[in-house]
Amino acid sequence: MPQLIPEPWFAIFIMSWTAYLLILMPKVNNLKSLNKPVFAESFKNKPQPWNWPWT
């Protein structure tokens, strides 16, 4: 049974996780947004008065 022989798949498993941690993780971390999110409540818009044309 192949599950009892760790040599072929264990080396592939370790090498793939090493590549993931050393190569892909820094690339993924560089894609993170550097700006903090701005919520709508932080901007207070002043309401504009309505212009009633019939008055």
N, C-alpha and C positions, 0 to 999 in steps of 0.2 A: 504494500500500500504506500502511495507517495507521501501520506501524512507522517509516516514513521521515519522518513529520510529527510532530515532538515537541510542538508547541504544545498540542493538546487534552489529552493524557494526562499530560504532564510537569507541568503546573500542578496538575492534580488529585492527582498523586502527591505533590508537594511540600506542598500544602495539607493532605492527609490525614496525612502524617507530622508536620507542624507541629501539627496538632490532637492527634495521638496523644501527642507529646512534651510539649506544654504543658498539655493538659487531662486526658488519661486517665492518664498516668504518675503524677502526684501522688495521684490518687484510688486507684490500685492500690497505691501505696506506703503509703497510710494504712491499708490493710487488713492490713498485716503485723502479726504478733503482737509486742507489746512485751515480753512476758514470755519469759524464757529457758526452754527446756524442762527439766523436772525428770525425771531418770532414776530408775528403780526402785531402783538400787543406792545412791542417796543416802540412802534411808530404811532404817534397820536395825530391823526389827521383832523384838522379843523373842518367842521361842516360848512359848506358854502351856502349862503342864503339863496333861497329860490327867487327867481325873477318871474313875477306874475304879470303877464302881458295885459290882462283885462282890468287891472286896478289902476 
